[in-house]
Amino acid sequence: MLESYVTPILMSYVNRYIKNLKPSDLQLSLWGGDVVLSKLELKLDVLEQELKLPFTFLSGHIHELRIHVPWTKLGSEPVVITINTMECILKLKDGIQVDHESCGSNSTNRSTTENTKTSAKPRRIQQATPTDPDLPPGYVQSLIRRVVNNVNIVINNLILKYVEDDIVLSVNITSAECYTVGELWDRAFMDISATDLVLRKVINFSDCTVCLDKRNASGKIEFYQDPLLYKCSFRTRLHFTYDNLNSKMPSVIKIHTLVESLKLSITDQQLPMFIRIMQLGIALYYGEIGNFKDGETEDSTCHNKDVLGNVTGAEDETRIDMQYPAQYKGQELYSQQEDDQPQGWVSWAWSFVPAIVNYDDAEENYLGNDPTSTTHQQKTQTLKDPIVSIGFYCTKATVTFKLTEMQAESSYYSPQKVKSKEVLCWEQEGTTVEALMMGEPFFDCQIGFVGCRAICLKGIMGVKDFEENINRRETEACFFLCGENLSIKGLTYLTNSLFDYRSPENNGTRAEFILDAATHKETYTEIAGMQRFGAFYMDYLYTMENTTGKGSANQQDFSSGKSEDLGTVQEKSTKSLVIGPLDFRLDSSAVHRILKMVVCALEHEYEPYSRLKPDIKDERETMLNPEEVASLEEYIPTRHTSVTLLKCTFTIFMAEFNLLDHLLPVIMGEKNSSNFMNTTNFQSLRPLPSVQILVDKINLEHSVPMYAEQLVHVVSSLTQPSDNLLHYCYAHCYLKIFGFQAGLTSLDCRGSYCLPVPIVPSFSTALYGKLLKLPTCWTKRSQIAITEGIFELPNLTVQATRAQTLLLQAIYQSWSHSGNVSSLAVNEALMNEVFQTV
């Protein structure tokens, strides 16, 4: 009977995550073809152990679970699992103490989990014992694979909530469905075959709403803010490529998501909470949350028992052994502040790969007694890291910033209502976020977008500069413009994605990936990035290579702890950012809106997730011998960042209104903000003089040692460190500016500019500076320079007439004097003298 094989698999998954189920009742219902379970509680401890997130589940339940098994058409119709209303509430683990108590308690938890698994295995094997002689084991294994590959999962009304301090972040998805598709991404019943070793799936998300609200001391939300994201739908395509039919892990995994329209809305009260959530993500990436703090020790056996769950434990020890001499190994290699590499993050993300695509555990439990099964044999083989490609693509994104004010109802007992007003909007087209990884030694992330602009909306601080009754052109409302139009550029942002009809996967061929640092640098140049996008392009590459040529670093045996036996691992981290032609107009409307956002972002009392540790030198350090110093000088890992701006235009207008005395003190921390409202009427000044700055190219390069704290501790202990070692103990910065020129221009009533009058002719300049890392470690070496700078300026010319000087002074005074500056408007004679036709 097929039921004796398939039923235990379905029961194992359900019983694994849901409390208080009776296997006998579930089994009888499954054999009938349909199961309906109501008011189910999730096993929160199991979810925490498997997800390995720095969060704890406060609650989790399912209102209704339906399972439909088409027994008569099991080989041609999918099993459908439907979840109606699933809600989970999470919060950050308190002090991350759960992570470390677990080395004492993890052993208990693991033993409990292992005991649970071992106690469940005999029951499951016993259920699978009755076999049908008409069903050969190979057929059963193939059928189970087909069933698992074609399971349809439908979730209606998924609710996720995250609470922290006064923050309540909730995500509500009306419907999410995952199903198997064919070559044209249409719903189909598919399986991998010898001629087509590919499995495709689609996940559709309908009406996703994200809310961000503030709760009071009692935990209640007094009034609800506008949703961050309202009823957004998107789709995800998954593409798995296998090497052969017996492969239990895909060799290539592609997960790409496309959003046609993404409309975000952020109020002034939500902005600090939104930044807080972003800081949480950054802290998780840098390993500032979930790592061992000062004074805590880690039990290496805890990491050895759970390889996939390792975040920074055994991996950190690995890199210490591979890269640094014995005296260098004794210190903590990964500092909380300095290391921004994806070690912990990639390790954590990598642990999900088997969970996403692997069903071997369940299959092995039921077919393990079969002598012809190849499952155990496949398990014993060395697993090769798959290539994983993750992509997010958005056709058009809009972020609107709103200011809120309270409104009381006419009745005394009526609740307060919040009224919001849109003041600023950011529009972006053709956005791409792609990540490519293969194990821990290779990680690449590319981000780009085709075009963007920023627009002023409504009035601000009582100044009605863009109200409906103010006749101002749309071009005047746009103060930032960068890149190209998507209709002109085309769909280049989807190149080689699963949504590109020209991609290899959509044409029946296998995709090729560049996993070599040198080839990657030659292929993904700044020019290539700007040709694909046009406005912004960023490429972040991290590689870890073993110079001995014995294989990748993560395939080595690190148990010996001898760096001389294992060779040297060379880590490289490069970030390259390019910003295309941009036009930035700084007028009163734009400046006040930007500064108002900064003020709103500072209005919070959140404690940082991690604080910088004081620069305290370890007195237990020992001197290195000459061989160890020579080994250290061979290669020192660094992080290199390059930022390039192309064809920039900056225009600084005379201020039409100036209320900066109410904003700047808040930004400088001198006083708290108040609900200031201006009472003066706004009057547009035309012609409006301005200073226009043109720059052909700006290039900024920054390099810093990857492990600055450990490197400085070692080098500062040497009696005569070489110039090369001292060079890497500094953070270096190079700034180059090409074709800088400035002049005066004017905006007339028609919204056009007059010909610019040159004040500073075109020139180029360069600046170099370096800063010593951890200067407190060099107190005994007064001859070591802390800072050093070099400024290069071949020529500079400033030319201005008296009238031009007076106009420059008027522009400056309009920004330095607060209040209504209409009285500072320059007279027509001065304007005519400055902008006279030559």
N, C-alpha and C positions, 0 to 999 in steps of 0.2 A: 504494500500500500504506500502511495506517495505521502499520505498523511503522516506516516511514521517518521519520515525524513524531514518534511518541510515544517510540520507543526513545532518540533523542538526549536528550530531556528527562530521562528517568529516569537515563540514563548520566551526564549532567552533574552531577546532584545526588549520585550515589554517588561518582563520581570526584573530586568537589570536596572531600570530607571524608575519603576513605579512601586510604591509601598503596598503591602498588605493585599497581594493578589493570591488567589487560590489557583494553583496550577491545574487542578482537576476541572474546575469550572471553566477556566480559560480554554483548556484542551477540548472539552465537549463543545464549546461554542465555536471554536475554530473548525472542528470537523463538520459543523453545520454550514460553514461557509461565511458566516458573518458574526462579528463580535461587537458588542456595544457596552462600553464601560463608562461609568459616570462618576464625577466627583473624585478624581484621583489625585493623590499626593505624590510628588516627585521625591526621589531619594537625593536629597541635597548634597550629602557627603560624597556620593558617587559622582555627581556632576562636578563638584569641586576638584575631586581627585583626577578626573579625566581631562577637564579643561585646563587645570594647572594655572589658573589666573590668580592675580593678587586680590581677588574679590571673594567675598563669602555670600552665599545665598541666604537671604532672610526668609523667603518663602517661595514656593513653587507648586502650582497645581494645574490640573487639566480638568476642564468642565466635562468634556465628553471625548472619548476615544472610540473610533470605529475602524474595524479591520475587515476588509472584504477579500476573500480568497476564492477565486474561480477554479474550484477543484477539477471540473470537467474540461477546462480550457487553460490549464496551468502553463502549458507550453506556448500559448499564443496570446493570452491576456494578462495584464499586470495585476499584481497584488496591490490593493489600494488601502493606504493608511490615512485616515482623516482625523485631524485633531480640531475640535471646536472649542475655542476660547482657552488659550494657554497663557498663564501669567506668572512671571518670575520677578522677584525684587532682589537687587544686589546692593552691596555696599563694600567699600574698601576695607580690607582687613585691618584691624586695629593694631597699629605699630608694626604690621607685618609679623607680629609675634607668632601667628599660626604657622608661618613658613619655617620658623626655627624651632619652636617647641616640637615640631614634627620630627626632628632628628631623634628626639627621644620618643615622640609620639608617632612619628611616621612609621617607625618599625612596628609599633602596635597597630597602626592603621593598615599598613601593608599586610601584616600577618593576619589581621582580621579579614582584609579583602581576599588574601590568598586562601584563607580557610573557607571563606564563603564560596570562592570559585571551586576549590577542591571538593567541597561538600556538594556543590551543584553538579559537578561533572559526572559522578557515578549515576545520579538520577537521569541526566540527559543521555548518557551512553546507554543506560538501561532502556530508556524509551526508544532509542534508535536501534536496539538489538534486533527486534523482529524484522527480518528482511524478506523481500519477495524474490524468489529465485528467477522470476521473469524480468526482474529489474537489475541488470548488471551494474556493478559499482561505477563503471565509467559513465554509464548513462545517468545514474543518480547524481554524480558530481557535475556533469554537464547541465542537468536540469536545475540543480540548485544554483549554479552560476547564472543561468538564464533568469531564474526567478529573482535573485538578488539584484541583477543588473537592470531589471525592469520594474522594480518597485516604485509605485507612485506615492508621493507624500503630499498631502494637502493640509495646510494649517489655516484655519479661519479665525480671525481675531487673535493675533499674537500680540501680547502686551509685555514689554520689558521695562522695568524701572530701575534707576540707579539713584541712590540717595547718599549725600555727603554734606555735612554741615547743614547749611540752609538750602542746599541745592536739591532739586527733584528733577531728574531727567527721565522722560518717559518716551518710549517708542511704541507706536501702535501700527501694526500692519493688518489691514483688513483681510487680505488673502495672500498666501504664498503657496506655490505649487511647484514640485520638482518631478520631472518625468523624463523618460528616455526618448530620443529623437533620431531621425535618420540623417542622411547626407545633406538634405536641404533644410535641416533644423525643424522639420515637421514631426509631430507626435507619431511614434512608431514603436513596434515591439522588436527590439534589436538585440544582437549579441555579437561578441567578437568572433571572428572566424579566421582561418588560416590566410585567406586572401585579403581580409580587412581587419587588421588588429587594432581597431579603433572603437571606442565607446563614447557616445555623445549624450549629454544631458542638458536640459534647460530648466532654469528656476525663474519663475515669473513672480514679481512682487507687485501687488496692487494696493494703491492708496496707503502709502506709508506717511504717517504723521509723527513728527518729533516735537515734543513740548519741553520747555525749560522754564520752571517756575521756582519761586522762593517760598519756603515754609517758615513759619514762626517758631518760637521756642517750644511750643507744644506739639509741633510736627504738622500743623495744619496749614494749608495754603489759603491765605486770606482772599486773594484775587488772582485770577489766572491771566497770564500774559498771552499775547498772540503766539501761535505755534511757530517754532523755528522753520519747520517744513510741513506743508499741508498737502495731503493727498498726492504724493509723488509716486509714480509708477516707474519701474525699471525692470530690466531683464538681464539674466546672467546665463552665459553659455559655458559649459564645461566640456573639455575635450581631453580624453585619456588615450594615449598611445602605448601599446604593449609591444615587447620584443617578440614574444611567442605566446601560444595558447596556455602554456603552463605558468606564465609569469603571474605572480601574486601582487606585484607592485608595478604600476605603469612606469615606463621609462621617461615619458613626457606628460606633464600635467599642465593644461591651460585653463585658467578661470578668468573670464573677461565679463565685465558688466557695462551696460550701456544705459545712460539716462538721456532722454531727449530734452527734457526741460527740468531744471532744478532751480526752484525759487525759494531762497532763504530770507527770513525776516528776523532781525535782531533789534530789540529795544534797548534803551539805555540801562534798564535794570537787568536785562539778560546778558549784556556784554561782559561784565565781570565774571559771571557764572560760566559763560561760554569760553572765556579765556582760561578759566580754572580747569575746565574739561580738557582744553588743548594742552595745558601744562601737565595734566595727568598723563596724557598720551606720550608727551616728550619725556617725562620722568620714567615711564615704563620702558621707553626705547633706550634711554641712557643707562638703565639698570639702577636708577636711584630709588626705586621701589622694588622690594622683593629680594634685595641682596643682604648679605651679612653686614651688620654695622660694626663700629669699633668695639673692641673688647669681646666680641663674640667669636667663638671657634666653631668650625664646621667639621662634622664627622664625614670623612671621605667615603665611608661605607654607605652613607645615605645616598650619595650620588651614584655610586657604582651599582646600586640595586635598581636605580631608575634612570636609565640612560636617556631615554627620550624626554623625560621630564626635567632634565638638567637645564637650569637657566644660566648660571655662571660658575658652577662649582667645579666639576672635574675639568671642564674646558679651560678655566683659568689656570689650573695647575698644569694642564697640558702645555699651554703657551709659555708658561714660566720655564718649564723644563726644556722646551725646544729652543728658546731664544736667548736666555740669559745664563751667565755663569752661576755657580752655586751660591755665592754671596748675594747675588742679585735675586735669587729665587726666594729667599727667606721673606721678602717683603710682599705685601699685597700688590699684585701687578696691576689690577684694574682699580684705578681711583674712581671714586664716585663722581668727581666733578669733571675729570679730564677726558675720559674715554667715551667717545660718541660712536664707537663702532657697533655694528649690529650683532655682536656675539650673543648676548643674552636674548635679544629680540629674535634673532634668526633661530637660535636653539629652541626657543619657545614655539615659534611659528612652525618649525620643522617637525615638532612633535605631533602636529595635527595631520600631517600628510598620510601616515598609515591609517589614522582614524577616518579620514575622508574617503579613502578609496579601498581599504582593505577589509575583507570579510573572512580572512583565513581562520581566525580564532574559532568562530562558530562552526565553520565548515570542518575544521580539523577535529573538533570535539565529536562530531557525529560520524565522520568517515575515518577516524583515526585507527579503527580496528581493521580497516580494509587493507590487505597486503598490497593491492595494486594501486593504492592511492599514492600520488607523488607529493602530497602536501608536506609531509615531514621531511622528505628529501629536499624539497625546495626551501624549507625553512632553514635547513642547516647550511645552505649555501651563503656565501658572502653577499649581502644585499648591496646593490649599487645605488648611489644617490640618484634619484630622478631629477630631471630638469623641470623646474616649476616656473611658470609664467603667470603672473597675476596682473590684470589690467582693469582700469576704470576709465570710462570715456563718457564725456558729457557734451552734448551738442551746444546747449546754451544754458548758462548759469547766471542767476541774478541774486545779489545780496543787497537788501534794503535795510538801512539803519533808521530807526524810529525813536522819537522822543515821546515820553509818556507824561501825562498829568492826571491827577485824581479828580474825579467828578462825583459830587455827592448828589443823591437823588432828592427830590422834593420832600419825601417823607423822612422823618428822623430815623425810623427803623430800617430804612432801605439800605442795602449794602453799597459800599463804595464801588464805583466803576472806573475803569482805566480807559482813557482816551489817548490814542497814539497818533502821531503825525510824522509822515515820512519826510526826512530831510536830506538823505544821501542815498545814492544807488550806485552799485558796482555791477557792470555787465561784462560777461566773459563768454567767448565763443571758442568751440573746438578744443576742449580741455582733455588732456591725456595724462594718466598716472600709470606707469608700468613698472613692474618689479620682476627681475629675473634672478633666479638663484639655483645653485646646484650644490647641495650640502652647505656646510658652513664656510668653506674656503672661497666661495664666489657669491657675491651679492651685488646687483646693479639696480638702480632706481632712476628712471627718467620721467621728468615732469615737463609739460609744455602746454601752451595754448596759443591759438591763432591770433586772437585780438581781444582787446578789452578797453573799457572806458569807464570814467567816473562822472556822475551827473548830480548836480544840485537839485533838490526838490523842496518845495514849500519854503516857508520862512524859518528863521532860527533866532532864538533869544529875543523875540519880539520884533525883529527886523523882517519886514515882509519884502524880501528881495526877489522871491520867485513865486509870489502868489498869482492867482489866476488873473487878477486885474492889473498886474504889472506886465506890460508888453515887452518881454525880453525874448530874444531868439533862443532856439534850442542849442545853437552853437555856443552861446554864452554860458549856458548851464553846464556844458561839458568842459571840465577843467583838466581831465587827464585822458589822453588818447595814445594807444600803443598797438602796433601790429597792423593786421589787415582784416578785411571783411571775409567772413566765412563763405559767402556766396561767390567770391572771387577766388579764394584760396582753394576751395574744394574740400574733399573729405580726406585730406592728407593726415589728419590727426588719427584716423582709423587704420593707418597703414599696418599691414601684417597682423591685424587683430582678427578675432573670430567673427567680427562684424564686417570685415573687408572681403568682398567677393573675390578679390585677387589674391588672397592669402593662400599659402600652400595647403592648409587644412581644408579649405573650401574648394580645392581643385584636385583632391585625391592624392596629394604628395606629402611627404614628410618634411616638416620644417627643419631648418638648420639654424643653430644658435652659435653665437660667438662667445666663447667662454675663456678666452685668452686675453690678458690685460693689454698686451702690445697690439694685437689685432683690433681689439675694442677701441683703443685710442685712435688708431688709424681710420676706423670706419665711422665712429660716432664723433665727428668733429663739430666744432661750433658752426661751421658753414652748413653742414648737413642738418644739424638741428634746427637752424633758422629757416632752411629751405622747407622743412616739414611743417614748422609751426609759424614763425614769423614775428611773434610778440615776445615770447619767453621760452627758454629752454634750459633745463637743468639736468645734469648727468652726475650721479653719485655712484662711484665704483669702489668696492672693497674686495681685495683679493688676498689670499694667504697661500703662498707657494713654498714648497719644500725644495731647497736648493740641492739636496742630495740626489734628487731624481728617483726616489724610491716610492713614489706615489703621493697622493694628496695627503695633507696633514691629518685629516680626520680619519684616515685609514691606518695610521701608525699605532704601534703599541707603546703607550706612554707609561706603563707600569714601572719600568726600570728607573725612571727619573734621572737618566744620564743624558745630558745634552750632547756630549761628545759622540755618543753612539747613534743618536737620532738625527744629527745634522741640524741645520738652521732653517727656521721658518721665517720667510720674509713677508711681512704684512705691508700692504699699500692701501692708502685711502686718498681718493681724489674727488673733489667736487668742482664742477664747472658750471657756471651760470652765465647765460647770455640774455640780454634784454634788447629787443629790437628797437627800431626808430620810435621815439616817444616824444610827445608834446605835453608839457606840464605847465598849466597856467595857475599862478598863485594870485588870486584876487581876494577881496574881503570875504565873499561868500564861501569860497573853498577853504581858506585858512581857518575861519571860525568853525566850520563844520568838522574839519579834521581835529582841531584842538578840543572841540566839544566831545568828540569820541574818546580822545585821550583822557579827558577829565572823567568821563563816565567809566572808563576802564579802570581808573585808579580808585574808584569808590567801593572799596571792599576791605575786609579785615581778615582775609584768608592767610594762613601761615604757609610758607613755602614747603614743598614736599621734601626738600633736602636743603640743608645748610652747608655752606663751605666749611671744610675742616681747617683749623689753623695750621700754618706751615711750621710743623714741629719736626725737627730733624731726629732721626732714630740714632741714638747713641750706640746701639749694639752692632752697627755696621763694621765689617772687617775689610781690610785692604785687599785689592785684587792683585793677583800676580801678573807679570807681563803677558803671559799667554792669554789670560782672561781679558785683559785690556785690548789686546790685538783682536780677539774674537768679537769683542763689543764694537770695535771700530769698523769691522767689515760691513755691517749693515745696521742702521738705526731706523726703525719705522717712524714715519712722519704722516701727518695729515696735511694735505695741500688743498687750498681753496682758491679758485679763480673766478672773478666776477668781471664781466665785460658789458659796457653800455655802448650802444651804437647810435649815432646821429640823434643826439639829445637836444631838445629845445626847451629852455626854461624861461618863462615870462613872469616877471614880478610887476603887478599893476599898482598904481597908486590906490591906497585904501579908500573905499567909498564909505565905510563905517568901521569903527575901531572900538571893540569891547574887550580887548585882550587883557585889560587890568582885572577882569573878573575870571579869566581862564588861566593865565600864566601863574598866579600865586598858588592855585590848586595843583598845577602840574609840578611846581617847585616844592610842594609840600608845606607851604607857609600857612595855608588856611583851608578850611573845608568849603566845598562849593555850596552855593545857595541858589534858590530858584529866582535868579535875576531875570527880569523882563524889561526890555527897553521900551520906552514910550515914544521915541522920536520916529517920525516917518522916514522911510527910505526914499532917497532920490538918486536916480542914476546920473553919474557924471559922464558927459560926453563933450568933447573927446577925452578919452582916459589915457594919460601917458603911462608908460611902463618901461622897464629895463628888460631887454631880451638877451639871453645868453645862449650861444650856439656852441656845441662841442661835437667834434667828429667822432671821438672815441675816448672812453675812460676804461682803464684796465686796473684792477686791484687784485694782487696776489698775496696770499697769506699762508704761511707754513708754520707748523708747531709740532714738537715731538709728540708721538702718539701716547707715550707713557712718560710724561714730563716729570711727575713726582719721583718715580723710581730712578729715572735717568739722572736727575739732578742730585739725588742722594748719593748715587754711586760716583759720579764725576767729581762732585765737590769733596769727596773723601780722598781723591788722588792728590799726590804731592805736586806733580807737574802734568796736568791734563793737556792733551794735545789741542791744537787749534780746531781740529775737526770735531772733537768731543765738545769743546766749548761752543762751537757754532750751533750744534744741535740742542744746546741748553737754552737757546733763545727762541722767542717767537719773532718771526721775520715778516715784514710787511712792505710791499712794493706798490706804489701808486704812480700810474703814468696817465697823463692827460694830453691828448693830441687835438690840435685845431680849436683851441678855446678862444672865443671872441665875444664881445659884448657891445651893445649899442642901445640907443633910445628909439622907441617907436610909440605909436598912438593908435587907439581903437576908436573908430568913429561911430556915428549913429547907425550906420548900415552894417556894423559888425565886421568891417574889414580893417586891415592894418595899413598904415602908411609905410613908405620905404624906411628901413632902419637907418639911423644916423650912427656911424661907428664911433665908439668911445675907446674901446680896447681892441686893436687889431689882432688878428689870429696869431697865437703863439702856442708853444708846447712846453711842458714842464714835467718833472719827475721828482718823487720823494721816496726815500728809503728810511725805514726805521726798524729797530729791533729792541726787544724788551726781555730782560733776564727773567726766567721762570724761577719761582720760589726764592726771592732774594734773601730770605732769612737763613737759607742754608749756606750763604756765602759770606757770612759776617766776618770770618777770619781771613778773608781775601779781599782786602780793600782795593787791590789793583784791578779787580774784575768790574768792568763797567756795567751798570744796571741798564742804562738806556744809551742809545746811540742813533743819530739821525744824519742823513745826507740829503740836501735839497739842491736840485739842479734846475736852473732857469737861464737858458741861453740869452734870451732877450725879452723885454717887456716894454710896451709903449702905451701910455695913457694920454689921450688927447681930448680936450673938451674946451669949448668956448665958455664965456661968462653965462650966457643964457642956458647952455646945456648944464652947467654946474648948478645954477639956480633950480632947474627942473629936477635934477638928481636930489637936491636938498629938499625940495617939496615932496618928492616921493618918500624919502626917508622920514620926514617929519609926519607924514600921514600915518605911518606905522608906529612911530615912537610916541605920539600924542593921542591919548584916549578921547573918546567922545565922537560927536558928529563932525566929520572932517570936511563937510561941504564948503565951509568957509575957507579951507585951505586950497580950494580949487585955483589952479593957475589961470592967469588972464589970457585972453586970446592973443594978445600981442606977443607974449613970451612963447606961446606954442607956435605961432607963425615964424618967429625968429629961429626957433630950434629946428623946425621941420620945413624950412624954406627949400624951394626947389633949387638944386645945384645945377 
